[in-house]
Amino acid sequence: MCTHSPTCPDRDSADCCTAQVTSDHHGDQGWCRLCNGVILFDDGHYLTPDGHDATIGLAS
């Protein structure tokens, strides 16, 4: 459950990559975990908790 204000977007929403970064930030490895469970990579790709992968701004 997101405790940010305003609430972070759901992992299934089009703007899922705008959620807040959690403490699981691995900048040295090129990725971070967002509040909604999305894994965001430095190259603009992301992976949702259900395994969906895409690039920010593009649908796959």
N, C-alpha and C positions, 0 to 999 in steps of 0.2 A: 504494500500500500504506500503510495507516494505521500510524503508529508511536506512537499515543497508548495510554496504559494507564489504564483498560481500552480495548480497541479500539472505535472508533466503529462505530455500526450501519451496515449495508450500505445503499446507496441504494434498494434495493427493499423494505426492512423497514418495518413500520408506524411505527417510531420514528426514521425516517431524519433527521428535523429536529433530533435531539438530538446530532448529530455536532458536533465542535469546529469553530469558525470558523477558516478559514485566514488567511493574511496578505492575501488578496484581499478585504478588508473595505471596503465603499463606503457607510458610514453616511450620508454626505452625499447619496448617490443613493438611499438606501432599500433596499439589498440587500447581501448578503454571500454568499460561497461557503463551503460547508462541506467538511470533510475528504473526504467521500464523493462530492463533485462536485455535490451539490444546491445550487441557488441559492435562498436564503431571502430573501423580501421582508418589509419591516417591517409590512405589513398582514396577515401570516399566510399568505399564499400561498407556494407553492414550486414549483420546476421541477426535475425530475430530468434527468440527462444524456441520457436517451433521449427527452425531450420531454414526459413525463407531467407534467401540472400539477394541483394540488389545493390545498386549504386545510387547514392543520393541524387535525386532529381530524375532518375530513370526507373521505369517499372520493369520487372523481369517476369 
